[in-house]
Amino acid sequence: MERNTGARRTHIKQEIRILGIDDSPLISEDILVVGAVMRGGEWLEGVLRTYIKKDGLDATGKLVDMVRSSKHFGQIRVAMLNGVTMGGFNAVDMEALYESTGIPVISVMRKPPDMASIKSALKNLSEPEHRFEVISRAGNAIEVPAKRGKPIYMQYKGLDADSALNIVRSSTTHSRVPEPLRVAHLIATGIVLGESSPRP
């Protein structure tokens, strides 16, 4: 498997603390981002949150602040993203997130990114070259053999490919995607859709 520059072997425990990060539906200009701190793929231990701008340029800084200010900061061993863009095309710089927190980062996606389509879509936003550079720095997407259904794909910074693969597979317990991401998605979606629903 491809090796990541500066990567390190991460000791994998069954109950490694993973921070799954996902955004909410795009129903406003301020997008809720939720972090779910889990022990492996089973136990939820904490919930973090921050807000980013839809199609903005602040995702990386907001995630760094969210992680570093958390009471769980010293226990988190891996941060896991649902792709490197959130809030539309607010791109997360995986290298900067790793370097600023010291926590390895894994991006998980259902299919490999179509870089040509992404580059075309970015033309409609501010600083398209910068956004594309940040997205490209995530590196090649590596296929993760499926436990069930179709395979998923990952990108990684701050750890080696075998460690990243083991973390993704060991935390995929109840669906096609790792449980920390599934839980973060459920929480973010539930909060935002619940707040937007009319009260009886």
C-alpha positions in Angstrom: 0.0 0.0 0.0 1.0 3.6 -0.6 2.9 5.2 2.3 2.1 8.6 3.6 4.9 11.2 3.9 5.8 11.5 7.6 3.5 8.7 8.5 3.8 6.8 11.7 2.7 3.3 12.7 -0.3 3.8 15.1 -0.8 1.1 17.8 -4.4 -0.1 17.3 -6.4 -1.0 20.4 -9.9 -2.3 20.1 -11.3 0.7 21.9 -9.1 3.4 20.4 -10.7 6.8 20.8 -11.9 8.1 17.4 -13.4 11.5 16.7 -15.9 11.2 13.8 -16.7 14.5 12.2 -19.6 15.3 9.8 -21.7 18.3 8.8 -25.4 18.9 8.9 -27.7 19.5 5.9 -27.1 22.7 4.0 -30.2 24.7 5.0 -28.5 27.9 6.1 -25.3 29.9 5.7 -24.0 28.7 9.1 -23.4 24.9 8.9 -23.4 22.9 12.1 -20.5 20.4 12.3 -20.6 17.6 14.9 -17.8 15.6 16.3 -18.7 12.2 17.9 -16.0 10.8 20.2 -16.2 7.0 20.3 -14.3 4.1 21.7 -13.7 2.0 18.6 -17.0 1.4 16.8 -19.2 0.9 19.8 -19.2 3.4 22.7 -20.1 7.1 22.4 -18.2 9.1 24.9 -18.8 12.7 23.9 -20.1 15.1 21.4 -18.4 18.3 20.1 -19.7 21.0 17.8 -18.7 24.0 15.8 -20.1 26.1 12.9 -18.6 26.8 9.5 -19.7 29.0 6.6 -21.4 27.3 3.7 -18.9 27.2 0.8 -16.5 29.1 3.1 -12.8 28.9 3.8 -12.9 28.4 7.6 -13.4 24.6 8.0 -9.8 23.8 8.9 -9.4 26.5 11.5 -12.8 25.7 13.1 -12.0 22.0 13.3 -8.6 22.7 14.9 -10.2 25.0 17.5 -13.0 22.4 18.2 -10.6 19.6 18.7 -8.0 21.5 20.8 -10.6 23.0 23.1 -12.3 19.7 23.8 -11.9 18.0 27.2 -11.4 14.8 25.1 -8.4 16.2 23.3 -5.8 14.3 25.2 -7.6 11.0 24.5 -8.4 11.2 20.8 -6.1 9.1 18.8 -7.6 9.6 15.3 -9.9 12.2 13.7 -12.1 10.8 10.9 -13.8 13.0 8.3 -16.7 12.3 5.9 -14.7 13.5 2.9 -12.4 16.5 2.9 -15.2 19.0 2.0 -18.0 20.0 4.3 -20.6 22.7 4.2 -20.6 22.5 0.5 -17.1 23.1 -0.8 -15.5 24.3 2.5 -12.4 22.2 2.2 -10.5 20.7 5.2 -6.7 20.8 4.9 -5.9 17.3 6.3 -2.2 18.1 6.6 -2.8 21.3 8.6 -5.4 19.6 10.8 -2.9 16.9 11.7 0.0 19.3 12.2 -2.0 21.6 14.4 -3.5 18.9 16.6 -0.9 16.1 16.5 -3.8 13.8 15.8 -3.7 11.6 12.6 -6.6 12.2 10.2 -8.5 9.8 8.0 -11.0 10.9 5.3 -13.6 8.3 4.4 -15.8 8.4 1.3 -18.2 6.1 -0.5 -16.5 6.6 -3.8 -13.2 8.1 -5.0 -13.4 11.8 -5.7 -13.9 13.0 -9.3 -11.2 15.6 -9.4 -12.2 17.0 -12.8 -15.8 17.5 -11.7 -14.6 19.1 -8.5 -12.3 21.5 -10.3 -15.1 22.5 -12.6 -17.5 23.1 -9.7 -15.0 25.2 -7.8 -14.9 27.8 -10.7 -18.2 29.2 -9.3 -16.6 30.0 -5.9 -14.0 32.4 -4.6 -10.4 31.3 -4.6 -11.0 28.1 -6.7 -7.2 27.4 -7.1 -6.7 27.5 -3.4 -9.7 25.2 -2.7 -8.5 22.7 -5.3 -5.0 22.7 -3.9 -6.3 21.9 -0.4 -8.5 19.1 -1.7 -5.7 17.7 -3.8 -3.3 17.6 -0.8 -5.5 14.9 0.7 -3.8 12.5 -1.7 -5.0 9.5 -3.6 -8.0 7.6 -2.4 -7.3 4.0 -1.3 -9.9 1.3 -1.6 -11.0 -0.3 1.7 -12.3 -3.9 1.2 -15.9 -4.0 2.3 -17.1 -5.9 5.3 -20.6 -5.7 3.7 -21.7 -4.2 0.4 -19.6 -2.1 -1.8 -16.1 -1.0 -0.8 -15.4 2.5 0.6 -12.3 4.7 0.1 -10.0 6.5 2.4 -7.3 9.2 2.5 -5.0 9.6 5.4 -2.4 11.9 7.1 -0.1 11.3 10.0 -0.2 7.5 10.0 0.6 4.7 7.6 -1.8 3.0 5.3 -2.0 -0.3 7.2 -2.9 1.5 10.5 -5.5 3.7 8.7 -7.0 0.6 7.1 -7.2 -1.3 10.4 -8.8 1.7 12.1 -11.4 2.1 9.4 -12.3 -1.6 9.3 -12.3 -2.1 13.0 -14.7 0.8 13.6 -17.1 -0.2 10.8 -19.5 -2.1 13.0 -23.1 -1.4 12.0 -23.1 -0.1 8.5 -21.0 0.5 5.4 -19.2 3.5 7.0 -17.3 3.6 10.3 -19.5 4.1 13.3 -18.0 7.4 14.5 -19.0 9.0 11.2 -22.4 7.4 11.2 -23.1 8.7 14.7 -21.8 12.2 13.9 -24.1 12.3 10.8 -27.1 11.2 12.8 -26.6 13.8 15.5 -25.9 16.7 13.1 -28.9 15.8 10.9 -31.2 15.3 13.8 -30.3 18.6 15.5 -30.7 20.8 12.4 -33.8 19.1 11.0 -35.3 19.1 14.4 -34.7 22.8 14.9 -36.1 23.6 11.4 -39.3 21.6 11.9 -42.5 23.5 12.9 -43.4 23.2 16.5 -46.9 21.7 17.3 
